[in-house]
Amino acid sequence: MGRIADYMTAHATLPSDGTAGALVARVWVPRAEGPAVAAIRSDGAYDISALAPTMRDLCEMPDPAAIVRSAKGERIGALSEILANTPEDQRTPGKPWLLAPIDLQAIKAAGVTFPLSMLERVIEEQARGAPEKAEAIRASIAAQLGGNLAKLVPGSPQAAELKRVLMEQGAWSQYLEVGIGPDAEIFTKAQPMAAIGHGMAAGLHPRSSWNNPEPEVVLVVSSKGVIVGATLGNDVNLRDVEGRSALLLSKAKDNNASAAIGPFVRLFDDAFTLEVVRRIEVSLKVEGSDGFILEGSSSMRHIARDPADLVAQMLGRHHQYPDGAVLYLGTMFAPAKDRDAKGLGFTHKTGDVTTISAPELGRLANRMALSTAAPPWEFGVGALMRNLARRGLLQGSSPQ
C-alpha cells in the first residue's frame, strides 16, 4: 500500500471481527446537506439520526450500544462505497462520505502518559526545537534516568523521591512533573466539530520542520463521566514548536485538520469493555512518496496512568462538559528513525500516508498535508444546529 485509496475499503478499515461490535459513525448525506449518525452493519451504514440526531445525543443514552444494534434506520449505502468516496480528491459530491465519528463533544488530550514519550518531551524541551541536538540529549537523559520510570506510579512516594533527587541534580523538567507527579496533563486538542476522519487530509503547520504522528486510543465520555466507547486518534504534533516553549502547546497541537479521529466509535458492550481497552495494541505505519517507511507499535498495558483516572482528572465536579468529551490517552511511540540525514530523526513530508490501527478498533488512515492546504473547517456547531432544525431532528432529543 502507500496510497490513501488503498486503505479506503471495508476490509482495510473495519476491526478484525468486522461488524460484530456496536460500531457507529457519522456520514455526510448530500441529500440532507448535512451529517447523519450511522450504525455500521454488515450490509451497510444506516441513518439512525431520528433516534440520535447527534453523536452527543447517542452517547448520553443509557445504553448506546443497544440503540445502535436495535435501531432500524434508513440505509445510506454500502460501507465500501462510502469509504471509496471519502478522500477529498476522489469525492463525488452527490454521494455520501465518512466523517469524524464525533460532533459536539469537547476534544481533549492527555500528554506524557507513557514513560518513553515523556522522555521525548524532555528531549524536545532541552533541544529547544532543534532536531540535530536530539540524539545526544536522548543518550544523556537515558543514562541519567535509566529504567527508573517504567514501573513508577505517578504521584506515589517513590515518584516524589525521584523528583527530589532530580531537582538536586538540576535535571528536573516540566514534562517530568506531569509524567510522574500527581496531576496529569489534560489539554484541549481542538474545538468541537473540528476533527477530521478516516481518509481525509491531516494538517501540518507550514512553519514546522520537525513533527510527527502520535497514534493513540481515544475514549468517548458522556457528560456524566461514563466512558461509553473508544476509537483511534492521531494527535498530530509539532515537535519544534512545543520544544521552543511549552507555552506554545496550542500552536503545536491545534491547527486546521490536526485532530484525526476514527474510523468509527466502538461502543462498550459485554464483549468490548474498558478492560479490553487497557490491553489494546496500537500500530503505526508511515509511508512516504520518497519510499520511506516508518513502523512501530505501542501497548496500552504500558500506560503510566489508568484511563479511568485520566477521565476522572478531565471531568468531574471540578470541570463539566454538558455535551461530553473525547480524550486522547497519549502515546508511547516517539519516532526517532532518521529520515533525511543521520541525527535529524523523523519528520513528516506532505503526501505521507499515516495509518493507525488496532484489531479491536480498525484502521485510521490519513494523507499528510499542510494545514493551509487541507480543506478549511467550515461546518461548525451553528451550521449543524441549523441543518438539524431544517431536517426536523431537533424536536425529539435523546433521553438524558
C-alpha positions as YAML, in Angstrom:
chain: A
units: angstrom
residues:
- id: 1
  name: MET
  ca: [0.00, 0.00, 0.00]
- id: 2
  name: GLY
  ca: [1.04, 3.66, 0.13]
- id: 3
  name: ARG
  ca: [-1.90, 5.45, -1.47]
- id: 4
  name: ILE
  ca: [-4.77, 6.64, 0.71]
- id: 5
  name: ALA
  ca: [-7.22, 4.93, -1.67]
- id: 6
  name: ASP
  ca: [-5.67, 1.57, -0.77]
- id: 7
  name: TYR
  ca: [-6.98, 1.95, 2.78]
- id: 8
  name: MET
  ca: [-10.49, 3.04, 1.85]
- id: 9
  name: THR
  ca: [-12.07, -0.41, 1.75]
- id: 10
  name: ALA
  ca: [-14.22, -2.16, 4.32]
- id: 11
  name: HIS
  ca: [-11.59, -4.87, 4.78]
- id: 12
  name: ALA
  ca: [-8.82, -2.33, 5.47]
- id: 13
  name: THR
  ca: [-10.98, -0.18, 7.75]
- id: 14
  name: LEU
  ca: [-13.11, -2.45, 9.95]
- id: 15
  name: PRO
  ca: [-11.95, -4.11, 13.19]
- id: 16
  name: SER
  ca: [-10.68, -7.69, 12.94]
- id: 17
  name: ASP
  ca: [-14.12, -9.01, 13.92]
- id: 18
  name: GLY
  ca: [-15.83, -6.95, 11.23]
- id: 19
  name: THR
  ca: [-19.18, -5.54, 12.26]
- id: 20
  name: ALA
  ca: [-19.62, -7.80, 15.29]
- id: 21
  name: GLY
  ca: [-19.18, -4.84, 17.63]
- id: 22
  name: ALA
  ca: [-21.57, -1.93, 18.12]
- id: 23
  name: LEU
  ca: [-19.95, 0.39, 15.56]
- id: 24
  name: VAL
  ca: [-21.24, 3.89, 14.94]
- id: 25
  name: ALA
  ca: [-20.04, 6.56, 12.54]
- id: 26
  name: ARG
  ca: [-21.01, 9.91, 11.10]
- id: 27
  name: VAL
  ca: [-21.68, 10.11, 7.39]
- id: 28
  name: TRP
  ca: [-22.23, 13.19, 5.26]
- id: 29
  name: VAL
  ca: [-25.51, 12.72, 3.39]
- id: 30
  name: PRO
  ca: [-25.68, 15.06, 0.38]
- id: 31
  name: ARG
  ca: [-29.46, 14.97, 0.03]
- id: 32
  name: ALA
  ca: [-29.73, 16.18, 3.64]
- id: 33
  name: GLU
  ca: [-26.86, 18.66, 3.15]
- id: 34
  name: GLY
  ca: [-25.56, 17.51, 6.50]
- id: 35
  name: PRO
  ca: [-24.29, 14.65, 8.68]
- id: 36
  name: ALA
  ca: [-26.10, 11.54, 9.86]
- id: 37
  name: VAL
  ca: [-25.35, 9.36, 12.85]
- id: 38
  name: ALA
  ca: [-24.93, 5.95, 11.27]
- id: 39
  name: ALA
  ca: [-24.95, 2.40, 12.60]
- id: 40
  name: ILE
  ca: [-22.38, 0.30, 10.73]
- id: 41
  name: ARG
  ca: [-23.70, -3.15, 9.87]
- id: 42
  name: SER
  ca: [-22.68, -5.99, 7.60]
- id: 43
  name: ASP
  ca: [-24.95, -4.77, 4.81]
- id: 44
  name: GLY
  ca: [-24.14, -1.08, 5.04]
- id: 45
  name: ALA
  ca: [-24.47, 2.16, 7.00]
- id: 46
  name: TYR
  ca: [-27.88, 3.02, 8.46]
- id: 47
  name: ASP
  ca: [-29.03, 6.52, 9.39]
- id: 48
  name: ILE
  ca: [-30.31, 6.48, 12.99]
- id: 49
  name: SER
  ca: [-30.49, 10.28, 13.34]
- id: 50
  name: ALA
  ca: [-34.24, 10.12, 14.06]
- id: 51
  name: LEU
  ca: [-33.31, 8.49, 17.40]
- id: 52
  name: ALA
  ca: [-29.99, 10.25, 17.95]
- id: 53
  name: PRO
  ca: [-29.60, 13.48, 15.94]
- id: 54
  name: THR
  ca: [-26.01, 13.83, 17.11]
- id: 55
  name: MET
  ca: [-23.29, 11.57, 18.45]
- id: 56
  name: ARG
  ca: [-23.55, 13.59, 21.62]
- id: 57
  name: ASP
  ca: [-27.20, 12.56, 21.97]
- id: 58
  name: LEU
  ca: [-26.39, 8.90, 21.36]
- id: 59
  name: CYS
  ca: [-23.64, 8.89, 23.98]
- id: 60
  name: GLU
  ca: [-25.98, 10.42, 26.58]
- id: 61
  name: MET
  ca: [-28.42, 7.50, 26.28]
- id: 62
  name: PRO
  ca: [-28.46, 4.79, 28.97]
- id: 63
  name: ASP
  ca: [-27.25, 2.03, 26.60]
- id: 64
  name: PRO
  ca: [-25.84, 3.45, 23.35]
- id: 65
  name: ALA
  ca: [-24.68, 0.05, 22.07]
- id: 66
  name: ALA
  ca: [-28.20, -1.37, 22.37]
- id: 67
  name: ILE
  ca: [-29.61, 1.59, 20.43]
- id: 68
  name: VAL
  ca: [-27.11, 1.11, 17.61]
- id: 69
  name: ARG
  ca: [-27.92, -2.58, 17.38]
- id: 70
  name: SER
  ca: [-31.71, -2.29, 17.56]
- id: 71
  name: ALA
  ca: [-32.46, 0.93, 15.63]
- id: 72
  name: LYS
  ca: [-33.83, 0.21, 12.16]
- id: 73
  name: GLY
  ca: [-32.86, 3.43, 10.46]
- id: 74
  name: GLU
  ca: [-32.65, 4.20, 6.75]
- id: 75
  name: ARG
  ca: [-29.88, 2.60, 4.72]
- id: 76
  name: ILE
  ca: [-27.42, 5.23, 3.46]
- id: 77
  name: GLY
  ca: [-25.36, 2.86, 1.35]
- id: 78
  name: ALA
  ca: [-22.69, 0.19, 1.30]
- id: 79
  name: LEU
  ca: [-19.74, 0.89, 3.57]
- id: 80
  name: SER
  ca: [-17.29, 0.15, 0.75]
- id: 81
  name: GLU
  ca: [-18.89, 2.81, -1.46]
- id: 82
  name: ILE
  ca: [-18.95, 5.40, 1.34]
- id: 83
  name: LEU
  ca: [-15.29, 4.77, 2.12]
- id: 84
  name: ALA
  ca: [-14.22, 4.97, -1.52]
- id: 85
  name: ASN
  ca: [-15.93, 8.37, -1.80]
- id: 86
  name: THR
  ca: [-14.32, 9.84, 1.34]
- id: 87
  name: PRO
  ca: [-10.86, 11.18, 0.27]
- id: 88
  name: GLU
  ca: [-11.25, 14.79, -0.82]
- id: 89
  name: ASP
  ca: [-9.50, 14.32, -4.16]
- id: 90
  name: GLN
  ca: [-11.65, 11.30, -5.10]
- id: 91
  name: ARG
  ca: [-15.04, 12.52, -3.93]
- id: 92
  name: THR
  ca: [-18.24, 12.68, -5.94]
- id: 93
  name: PRO
  ca: [-20.19, 15.49, -4.20]
- id: 94
  name: GLY
  ca: [-23.59, 13.84, -4.71]
- id: 95
  name: LYS
  ca: [-22.62, 10.64, -2.90]
- id: 96
  name: PRO
  ca: [-22.17, 10.12, 0.88]
- id: 97
  name: TRP
  ca: [-18.77, 10.06, 2.59]
- id: 98
  name: LEU
  ca: [-17.37, 9.29, 6.04]
- id: 99
  name: LEU
  ca: [-16.77, 11.98, 8.67]
- id: 100
  name: ALA
  ca: [-15.05, 12.00, 12.05]
- id: 101
  name: PRO
  ca: [-17.31, 9.95, 14.38]
- id: 102
  name: ILE
  ca: [-17.84, 12.74, 16.95]
- id: 103
  name: ASP
  ca: [-19.57, 16.10, 16.85]
- id: 104
  name: LEU
  ca: [-20.45, 18.27, 19.89]
- id: 105
  name: GLN
  ca: [-18.04, 16.62, 22.32]
- id: 106
  name: ALA
  ca: [-15.07, 18.58, 23.66]
- id: 107
  name: ILE
  ca: [-11.85, 17.26, 22.13]
- id: 108
  name: LYS
  ca: [-9.28, 16.77, 24.89]
- id: 109
  name: ALA
  ca: [-5.92, 15.02, 25.11]
- id: 110
  name: ALA
  ca: [-3.68, 13.66, 27.84]
- id: 111
  name: GLY
  ca: [0.05, 14.23, 27.49]
- id: 112
  name: VAL
  ca: [3.14, 12.32, 28.62]
- id: 113
  name: THR
  ca: [1.20, 9.31, 29.88]
- id: 114
  name: PHE
  ca: [3.85, 6.79, 28.76]
- id: 115
  name: PRO
  ca: [7.45, 6.83, 30.08]
- id: 116
  name: LEU
  ca: [9.03, 6.69, 26.61]
- id: 117
  name: SER
  ca: [7.08, 9.62, 25.21]
- id: 118
  name: MET
  ca: [7.76, 11.54, 28.43]
- id: 119
  name: LEU
  ca: [11.48, 11.24, 27.78]
- id: 120
  name: GLU
  ca: [10.95, 12.50, 24.24]
- id: 121
  name: ARG
  ca: [9.12, 15.57, 25.57]
- id: 122
  name: VAL
  ca: [12.09, 16.28, 27.85]
- id: 123
  name: ILE
  ca: [14.37, 15.90, 24.81]
- id: 124
  name: GLU
  ca: [12.27, 18.39, 22.83]
- id: 125
  name: GLU
  ca: [12.47, 20.83, 25.70]
- id: 126
  name: GLN
  ca: [16.23, 20.60, 26.02]
- id: 127
  name: ALA
  ca: [16.78, 20.65, 22.25]
- id: 128
  name: ARG
  ca: [14.77, 23.89, 22.04]
- id: 129
  name: GLY
  ca: [13.17, 22.70, 18.83]
- id: 130
  name: ALA
  ca: [16.42, 21.74, 17.07]
- id: 131
  name: PRO
  ca: [16.24, 18.11, 15.82]
- id: 132
  name: GLU
  ca: [20.00, 17.83, 15.26]
- id: 133
  name: LYS
  ca: [20.54, 18.05, 19.04]
- id: 134
  name: ALA
  ca: [18.06, 15.31, 19.93]
- id: 135
  name: GLU
  ca: [20.25, 12.22, 19.59]
- id: 136
  name: ALA
  ca: [22.94, 13.39, 22.03]
- id: 137
  name: ILE
  ca: [20.35, 14.61, 24.52]
- id: 138
  name: ARG
  ca: [18.46, 11.31, 24.28]
- id: 139
  name: ALA
  ca: [21.57, 9.34, 25.21]
- id: 140
  name: SER
  ca: [22.36, 11.68, 28.11]
- id: 141
  name: ILE
  ca: [18.85, 11.56, 29.60]
- id: 142
  name: ALA
  ca: [18.64, 7.79, 29.25]
- id: 143
  name: ALA
  ca: [21.91, 7.48, 31.18]
- id: 144
  name: GLN
  ca: [20.62, 9.81, 33.90]
- id: 145
  name: LEU
  ca: [17.25, 8.13, 34.42]
- id: 146
  name: GLY
  ca: [17.90, 4.58, 33.31]
- id: 147
  name: GLY
  ca: [14.92, 2.28, 33.91]
- id: 148
  name: ASN
  ca: [13.62, 4.24, 36.90]
- id: 149
  name: LEU
  ca: [10.47, 5.38, 35.13]
- id: 150
  name: ALA
  ca: [9.00, 2.24, 33.60]
- id: 151
  name: LYS
  ca: [7.39, 0.92, 36.79]
- id: 152
  name: LEU
  ca: [6.96, 4.23, 38.59]
- id: 153
  name: VAL
  ca: [3.41, 5.11, 39.69]
- id: 154
  name: PRO
  ca: [2.68, 8.81, 39.11]
- id: 155
  name: GLY
  ca: [2.00, 10.68, 42.34]
- id: 156
  name: SER
  ca: [3.45, 7.91, 44.54]
- id: 157
  name: PRO
  ca: [6.00, 8.47, 47.35]
- id: 158
  name: GLN
  ca: [8.62, 6.84, 45.08]
- id: 159
  name: ALA
  ca: [7.83, 9.36, 42.34]
- id: 160
  name: ALA
  ca: [8.15, 12.22, 44.83]
- id: 161
  name: GLU
  ca: [11.54, 10.92, 45.92]
- id: 162
  name: LEU
  ca: [12.75, 10.69, 42.32]
- id: 163
  name: LYS
  ca: [11.59, 14.27, 41.78]
- id: 164
  name: ARG
  ca: [13.62, 15.39, 44.80]
- id: 165
  name: VAL
  ca: [16.75, 13.63, 43.55]
- id: 166
  name: LEU
  ca: [16.42, 15.00, 40.02]
- id: 167
  name: MET
  ca: [15.86, 18.53, 41.27]
- id: 168
  name: GLU
  ca: [19.05, 18.28, 43.32]
- id: 169
  name: GLN
  ca: [20.85, 17.20, 40.15]
- id: 170
  name: GLY
  ca: [19.39, 20.07, 38.15]
- id: 171
  name: ALA
  ca: [17.67, 17.58, 35.85]
- id: 172
  name: TRP
  ca: [14.03, 18.36, 36.62]
- id: 173
  name: SER
  ca: [11.59, 19.19, 33.79]
- id: 174
  name: GLN
  ca: [8.01, 20.36, 33.49]
- id: 175
  name: TYR
  ca: [7.36, 17.19, 31.47]
- id: 176
  name: LEU
  ca: [8.58, 15.01, 34.32]
- id: 177
  name: GLU
  ca: [6.22, 16.94, 36.58]
- id: 178
  name: VAL
  ca: [3.13, 15.86, 34.62]
- id: 179
  name: GLY
  ca: [4.63, 12.48, 33.79]
- id: 180
  name: ILE
  ca: [5.27, 11.27, 37.33]
- id: 181
  name: GLY
  ca: [3.61, 13.91, 39.51]
- id: 182
  name: PRO
  ca: [0.07, 13.67, 40.90]
- id: 183
  name: ASP
  ca: [-1.56, 15.80, 38.20]
- id: 184
  name: ALA
  ca: [-1.93, 14.61, 34.60]
- id: 185
  name: GLU
  ca: [-1.55, 16.93, 31.65]
- id: 186
  name: ILE
  ca: [-5.02, 17.35, 30.12]
- id: 187
  name: PHE
  ca: [-5.28, 19.91, 27.32]
- id: 188
  name: THR
  ca: [-7.67, 20.95, 24.57]
- id: 189
  name: LYS
  ca: [-6.65, 19.33, 21.30]
- id: 190
  name: ALA
  ca: [-9.25, 21.00, 19.08]
- id: 191
  name: GLN
  ca: [-12.67, 22.61, 19.14]
- id: 192
  name: PRO
  ca: [-15.90, 20.57, 18.86]
- id: 193
  name: MET
  ca: [-16.69, 19.73, 15.22]
- id: 194
  name: ALA
  ca: [-13.08, 20.42, 14.14]
- id: 195
  name: ALA
  ca: [-11.83, 16.81, 13.97]
- id: 196
  name: ILE
  ca: [-11.17, 15.12, 10.63]
- id: 197
  name: GLY
  ca: [-11.88, 11.47, 9.98]
- id: 198
  name: HIS
  ca: [-10.57, 8.40, 8.19]
- id: 199
  name: GLY
  ca: [-9.36, 9.05, 4.64]
- id: 200
  name: MET
  ca: [-9.12, 12.82, 5.00]
- id: 201
  name: ALA
  ca: [-6.09, 15.11, 4.77]
- id: 202
  name: ALA
  ca: [-4.41, 15.70, 8.15]
- id: 203
  name: GLY
  ca: [-2.80, 19.09, 8.69]
- id: 204
  name: LEU
  ca: [0.78, 20.16, 9.50]
- id: 205
  name: HIS
  ca: [1.52, 23.82, 10.20]
- id: 206
  name: PRO
  ca: [3.65, 25.16, 7.31]
- id: 207
  name: ARG
  ca: [6.20, 26.67, 9.71]
- id: 208
  name: SER
  ca: [7.06, 23.31, 11.28]
- id: 209
  name: SER
  ca: [10.14, 21.38, 10.18]
- id: 210
  name: TRP
  ca: [10.13, 18.75, 12.98]
- id: 211
  name: ASN
  ca: [6.85, 16.95, 13.57]
- id: 212
  name: ASN
  ca: [5.38, 13.50, 13.98]
- id: 213
  name: PRO
  ca: [2.20, 11.45, 14.30]
- id: 214
  name: GLU
  ca: [1.01, 10.35, 17.72]
- id: 215
  name: PRO
  ca: [-1.03, 7.12, 17.47]
- id: 216
  name: GLU
  ca: [-3.49, 6.93, 20.35]
- id: 217
  name: VAL
  ca: [-6.61, 5.31, 21.71]
- id: 218
  name: VAL
  ca: [-9.38, 7.88, 22.18]
- id: 219
  name: LEU
  ca: [-12.09, 7.40, 24.81]
- id: 220
  name: VAL
  ca: [-15.63, 8.69, 24.29]
- id: 221
  name: VAL
  ca: [-17.12, 10.01, 27.54]
- id: 222
  name: SER
  ca: [-20.64, 11.16, 28.39]
- id: 223
  name: SER
  ca: [-21.43, 14.35, 30.29]
- id: 224
  name: LYS
  ca: [-21.78, 12.27, 33.46]
- id: 225
  name: GLY
  ca: [-18.25, 10.90, 33.12]
- id: 226
  name: VAL
  ca: [-19.36, 7.49, 31.84]
- id: 227
  name: ILE
  ca: [-16.91, 6.01, 29.31]
- id: 228
  name: VAL
  ca: [-19.19, 4.74, 26.57]
- id: 229
  name: GLY
  ca: [-16.73, 3.65, 23.88]
- id: 230
  name: ALA
  ca: [-13.42, 4.13, 22.13]
- id: 231
  name: THR
  ca: [-11.88, 4.93, 18.77]
- id: 232
  name: LEU
  ca: [-8.44, 5.72, 17.30]
- id: 233
  name: GLY
  ca: [-6.75, 9.08, 17.01]
- id: 234
  name: ASN
  ca: [-3.71, 10.83, 15.57]
- id: 235
  name: ASP
  ca: [-2.67, 13.67, 17.86]
- id: 236
  name: VAL
  ca: [-0.55, 15.35, 15.17]
- id: 237
  name: ASN
  ca: [2.35, 17.06, 16.97]
- id: 238
  name: LEU
  ca: [4.83, 19.80, 16.05]
- id: 239
  name: ARG
  ca: [7.96, 18.90, 18.00]
- id: 240
  name: ASP
  ca: [9.91, 22.02, 17.05]
- id: 241
  name: VAL
  ca: [7.11, 24.36, 18.15]
- id: 242
  name: GLU
  ca: [6.44, 22.74, 21.53]
- id: 243
  name: GLY
  ca: [10.18, 22.26, 22.01]
- id: 244
  name: ARG
  ca: [10.78, 26.00, 21.82]
- id: 245
  name: SER
  ca: [8.30, 26.57, 24.65]
- id: 246
  name: ALA
  ca: [5.62, 24.51, 26.35]
- id: 247
  name: LEU
  ca: [3.52, 27.68, 26.29]
- id: 248
  name: LEU
  ca: [3.23, 27.16, 22.54]
- id: 249
  name: LEU
  ca: [1.33, 23.89, 23.10]
- id: 250
  name: SER
  ca: [-1.85, 25.24, 21.50]
- id: 251
  name: LYS
  ca: [0.08, 26.24, 18.36]
- id: 252
  name: ALA
  ca: [1.80, 22.85, 18.28]
- id: 253
  name: LYS
  ca: [-1.43, 20.89, 18.68]
- id: 254
  name: ASP
  ca: [-4.45, 22.85, 17.42]
- id: 255
  name: ASN
  ca: [-4.21, 23.61, 13.72]
- id: 256
  name: ASN
  ca: [-6.55, 23.05, 10.80]
- id: 257
  name: ALA
  ca: [-7.09, 19.31, 10.26]
- id: 258
  name: SER
  ca: [-4.62, 18.37, 13.01]
- id: 259
  name: ALA
  ca: [-7.02, 16.24, 15.09]
- id: 260
  name: ALA
  ca: [-7.73, 12.95, 13.31]
- id: 261
  name: ILE
  ca: [-10.27, 10.58, 14.88]
- id: 262
  name: GLY
  ca: [-11.91, 7.41, 13.55]
- id: 263
  name: PRO
  ca: [-12.86, 5.45, 11.66]
- id: 264
  name: PHE
  ca: [-15.77, 4.53, 13.96]
- id: 265
  name: VAL
  ca: [-16.64, 4.66, 17.63]
- id: 266
  name: ARG
  ca: [-16.91, 1.15, 19.07]
- id: 267
  name: LEU
  ca: [-19.41, 1.36, 21.90]
- id: 268
  name: PHE
  ca: [-18.97, -0.62, 25.10]
- id: 269
  name: ASP
  ca: [-20.95, -3.83, 25.48]
- id: 270
  name: ASP
  ca: [-20.40, -7.21, 27.11]
- id: 271
  name: ALA
  ca: [-17.59, -8.10, 24.68]
- id: 272
  name: PHE
  ca: [-15.87, -4.71, 24.40]
- id: 273
  name: THR
  ca: [-15.14, -3.02, 27.72]
- id: 274
  name: LEU
  ca: [-12.65, -0.68, 29.37]
- id: 275
  name: GLU
  ca: [-10.67, -3.74, 30.41]
- id: 276
  name: VAL
  ca: [-10.23, -4.60, 26.73]
- id: 277
  name: VAL
  ca: [-9.07, -1.03, 26.06]
- id: 278
  name: ARG
  ca: [-6.43, -1.41, 28.76]
- id: 279
  name: ARG
  ca: [-4.86, -4.22, 26.69]
- id: 280
  name: ILE
  ca: [-5.12, -2.75, 23.19]
- id: 281
  name: GLU
  ca: [-2.04, -2.86, 20.95]
- id: 282
  name: VAL
  ca: [-1.81, 0.17, 18.65]
- id: 283
  name: SER
  ca: [0.23, 0.01, 15.44]
- id: 284
  name: LEU
  ca: [1.57, 2.88, 13.35]
- id: 285
  name: LYS
  ca: [2.82, 3.00, 9.78]
- id: 286
  name: VAL
  ca: [4.04, 5.99, 7.80]
- id: 287
  name: GLU
  ca: [4.59, 5.57, 4.07]
- id: 288
  name: GLY
  ca: [6.22, 8.38, 2.13]
- id: 289
  name: SER
  ca: [6.19, 9.01, -1.59]
- id: 290
  name: ASP
  ca: [10.01, 9.02, -1.27]
- id: 291
  name: GLY
  ca: [9.91, 5.31, -0.37]
- id: 292
  name: PHE
  ca: [10.48, 5.95, 3.34]
- id: 293
  name: ILE
  ca: [8.60, 3.62, 5.70]
- id: 294
  name: LEU
  ca: [8.31, 4.02, 9.45]
- id: 295
  name: GLU
  ca: [6.61, 1.38, 11.58]
- id: 296
  name: GLY
  ca: [6.04, 0.96, 15.28]
- id: 297
  name: SER
  ca: [3.62, -0.23, 17.91]
- id: 298
  name: SER
  ca: [2.66, 0.52, 21.46]
- id: 299
  name: SER
  ca: [0.64, -1.28, 24.10]
- id: 300
  name: MET
  ca: [-1.90, 0.29, 26.40]
- id: 301
  name: ARG
  ca: [-0.53, -2.09, 29.05]
- id: 302
  name: HIS
  ca: [2.42, 0.31, 29.42]
- id: 303
  name: ILE
  ca: [0.43, 3.44, 30.17]
- id: 304
  name: ALA
  ca: [1.54, 5.06, 33.42]
- id: 305
  name: ARG
  ca: [-1.91, 6.41, 34.35]
- id: 306
  name: ASP
  ca: [-5.04, 4.29, 34.14]
- id: 307
  name: PRO
  ca: [-7.55, 5.53, 31.53]
- id: 308
  name: ALA
  ca: [-10.27, 5.81, 34.18]
- id: 309
  name: ASP
  ca: [-8.01, 8.04, 36.28]
- id: 310
  name: LEU
  ca: [-7.33, 10.29, 33.27]
- id: 311
  name: VAL
  ca: [-11.07, 10.64, 32.65]
- id: 312
  name: ALA
  ca: [-11.64, 11.50, 36.32]
- id: 313
  name: GLN
  ca: [-8.95, 14.20, 36.09]
- id: 314
  name: MET
  ca: [-10.62, 15.59, 32.96]
- id: 315
  name: LEU
  ca: [-14.26, 15.61, 34.05]
- id: 316
  name: GLY
  ca: [-15.95, 15.81, 37.44]
- id: 317
  name: ARG
  ca: [-17.25, 18.35, 39.93]
- id: 318
  name: HIS
  ca: [-14.19, 20.44, 39.14]
- id: 319
  name: HIS
  ca: [-14.97, 20.61, 35.39]
- id: 320
  name: GLN
  ca: [-18.15, 19.80, 33.47]
- id: 321
  name: TYR
  ca: [-18.74, 19.02, 29.79]
- id: 322
  name: PRO
  ca: [-22.51, 19.07, 29.17]
- id: 323
  name: ASP
  ca: [-22.01, 17.65, 25.68]
- id: 324
  name: GLY
  ca: [-19.49, 15.05, 26.81]
- id: 325
  name: ALA
  ca: [-15.89, 14.79, 25.69]
- id: 326
  name: VAL
  ca: [-13.41, 12.60, 23.90]
- id: 327
  name: LEU
  ca: [-9.98, 12.04, 25.39]
- id: 328
  name: TYR
  ca: [-6.81, 11.08, 23.54]
- id: 329
  name: LEU
  ca: [-4.95, 8.83, 26.02]
- id: 330
  name: GLY
  ca: [-1.40, 9.64, 24.90]
- id: 331
  name: THR
  ca: [1.22, 7.59, 23.09]
- id: 332
  name: MET
  ca: [4.42, 5.76, 23.91]
- id: 333
  name: PHE
  ca: [5.54, 5.95, 20.30]
- id: 334
  name: ALA
  ca: [8.07, 8.71, 19.57]
- id: 335
  name: PRO
  ca: [9.67, 8.23, 16.14]
- id: 336
  name: ALA
  ca: [13.42, 8.69, 16.23]
- id: 337
  name: LYS
  ca: [14.33, 6.87, 12.99]
- id: 338
  name: ASP
  ca: [16.42, 9.10, 10.73]
- id: 339
  name: ARG
  ca: [14.70, 10.06, 7.51]
- id: 340
  name: ASP
  ca: [16.82, 12.52, 5.53]
- id: 341
  name: ALA
  ca: [20.13, 12.69, 7.37]
- id: 342
  name: LYS
  ca: [21.80, 10.96, 10.29]
- id: 343
  name: GLY
  ca: [20.94, 12.52, 13.61]
- id: 344
  name: LEU
  ca: [17.97, 14.52, 12.36]
- id: 345
  name: GLY
  ca: [15.38, 11.86, 13.24]
- id: 346
  name: PHE
  ca: [11.93, 11.68, 11.70]
- id: 347
  name: THR
  ca: [9.71, 14.41, 10.36]
- id: 348
  name: HIS
  ca: [6.72, 14.27, 8.06]
- id: 349
  name: LYS
  ca: [6.68, 15.19, 4.40]
- id: 350
  name: THR
  ca: [3.49, 16.24, 2.67]
- id: 351
  name: GLY
  ca: [1.91, 13.29, 0.96]
- id: 352
  name: ASP
  ca: [2.87, 10.82, 3.71]
- id: 353
  name: VAL
  ca: [0.15, 8.26, 4.35]
- id: 354
  name: THR
  ca: [-0.14, 7.65, 8.08]
- id: 355
  name: THR
  ca: [-2.13, 4.66, 9.32]
- id: 356
  name: ILE
  ca: [-3.02, 3.87, 12.93]
- id: 357
  name: SER
  ca: [-4.65, 0.55, 13.67]
- id: 358
  name: ALA
  ca: [-5.78, -1.79, 16.41]
- id: 359
  name: PRO
  ca: [-7.57, -5.14, 15.95]
- id: 360
  name: GLU
  ca: [-10.49, -4.04, 18.13]
- id: 361
  name: LEU
  ca: [-10.95, -0.61, 16.54]
- id: 362
  name: GLY
  ca: [-9.98, -0.91, 12.88]
- id: 363
  name: ARG
  ca: [-7.71, 1.44, 10.95]
- id: 364
  name: LEU
  ca: [-7.47, 5.23, 10.72]
- id: 365
  name: ALA
  ca: [-5.61, 6.42, 7.61]
- id: 366
  name: ASN
  ca: [-4.78, 9.99, 6.63]
- id: 367
  name: ARG
  ca: [-2.70, 11.74, 3.99]
- id: 368
  name: MET
  ca: [-0.48, 14.44, 5.47]
- id: 369
  name: ALA
  ca: [-0.84, 17.94, 4.05]
- id: 370
  name: LEU
  ca: [-0.08, 21.48, 5.16]
- id: 371
  name: SER
  ca: [-2.83, 22.85, 7.38]
- id: 372
  name: THR
  ca: [-3.12, 25.72, 4.91]
- id: 373
  name: ALA
  ca: [-3.69, 23.28, 2.04]
- id: 374
  name: ALA
  ca: [-6.11, 20.88, 3.79]
- id: 375
  name: PRO
  ca: [-9.80, 21.71, 3.27]
- id: 376
  name: PRO
  ca: [-10.76, 24.54, 5.66]
- id: 377
  name: TRP
  ca: [-13.07, 23.85, 8.59]
- id: 378
  name: GLU
  ca: [-16.38, 25.44, 7.63]
- id: 379
  name: PHE
  ca: [-19.18, 23.29, 9.10]
- id: 380
  name: GLY
  ca: [-19.31, 24.15, 12.80]
- id: 381
  name: VAL
  ca: [-21.82, 23.93, 15.64]
- id: 382
  name: GLY
  ca: [-24.01, 26.72, 14.27]
- id: 383
  name: ALA
  ca: [-24.20, 25.08, 10.84]
- id: 384
  name: LEU
  ca: [-25.04, 21.72, 12.45]
- id: 385
  name: MET
  ca: [-27.87, 23.18, 14.52]
- id: 386
  name: ARG
  ca: [-29.39, 24.97, 11.51]
- id: 387
  name: ASN
  ca: [-29.13, 21.80, 9.43]
- id: 388
  name: LEU
  ca: [-30.76, 19.61, 12.08]
- id: 389
  name: ALA
  ca: [-33.53, 22.18, 12.52]
- id: 390
  name: ARG
  ca: [-34.28, 22.18, 8.78]
- id: 391
  name: ARG
  ca: [-34.47, 18.39, 8.87]
- id: 392
  name: GLY
  ca: [-36.84, 18.43, 11.85]
- id: 393
  name: LEU
  ca: [-34.41, 16.49, 14.02]
- id: 394
  name: LEU
  ca: [-34.27, 18.86, 16.99]
- id: 395
  name: GLN
  ca: [-37.85, 18.17, 18.13]
- id: 396
  name: GLY
  ca: [-37.23, 14.82, 19.85]
- id: 397
  name: SER
  ca: [-33.87, 14.99, 21.58]
- id: 398
  name: SER
  ca: [-32.48, 11.92, 23.26]
- id: 399
  name: PRO
  ca: [-33.37, 10.97, 26.86]
- id: 400
  name: GLN
  ca: [-30.87, 12.10, 29.48]
...
